[in-house]
Amino acid sequence: MEKINEWMLVGDVLDMDAGITDVLIKNGMNCLGCPGSYNENLKEAAEGHGISLDKLIADLNAYLDNKEK
């Protein structure tokens, strides 16, 4: 599966797998249903929510890696 990076749109990441919602919420991104989620990339969203982009991407990719096993 494709690795997640900071330039991917939040909406595109959400469309990759239903379980990604839980990973985003655990990292402090609670407004996943807002229309902005389909216009903001992960970097913009992390900055807007004051969360660690590196941790977010690592957690998302770890989630996807574990699903592939």
C-alpha positions in Angstrom: 0.0 0.0 0.0 1.1 3.6 -0.6 3.0 5.3 2.1 1.3 8.4 3.6 3.2 11.7 3.3 2.6 15.3 4.5 1.4 16.4 1.1 -1.6 14.0 0.9 -5.0 15.5 1.3 -6.7 14.5 4.5 -9.8 13.3 2.6 -7.6 11.1 0.4 -6.0 9.6 3.4 -9.4 8.9 5.0 -10.5 7.2 1.8 -7.6 4.7 2.1 -9.0 2.7 5.0 -11.9 3.1 7.4 -9.6 2.6 10.4 -7.6 5.7 9.6 -10.3 7.7 11.3 -9.4 6.3 14.7 -5.7 7.1 14.1 -6.4 10.7 13.2 -8.7 11.2 16.2 -6.2 9.7 18.6 -3.7 12.2 17.2 -6.0 15.2 17.9 -7.7 15.7 14.6 -11.4 15.6 15.5 -13.0 17.6 12.7 -12.7 14.9 10.0 -16.2 15.5 8.6 -15.6 19.1 7.8 -15.4 20.2 4.2 -11.9 21.4 4.7 -10.6 17.8 5.1 -10.8 17.4 1.3 -8.9 20.6 0.7 -6.1 20.5 3.3 -3.0 18.3 3.2 -1.8 16.6 6.3 0.9 19.2 7.0 -1.7 22.0 6.9 -4.1 20.1 9.1 -1.4 19.2 11.7 -0.3 22.8 11.9 -3.9 24.0 12.2 -4.6 21.6 15.1 -1.2 22.1 16.8 -0.2 18.4 16.5 3.0 16.7 15.6 3.1 16.0 11.9 5.9 13.5 12.2 4.0 11.5 14.9 0.8 11.7 12.9 2.5 10.3 9.7 4.4 7.7 11.6 1.2 6.5 13.3 -0.7 6.4 10.1 2.0 4.5 8.3 2.4 2.1 11.2 -1.4 1.4 11.1 -1.3 0.6 7.4 1.9 -1.5 7.8 0.2 -3.6 10.5 -2.9 -4.1 8.3 -0.7 -5.6 5.5 0.7 -8.3 7.8 
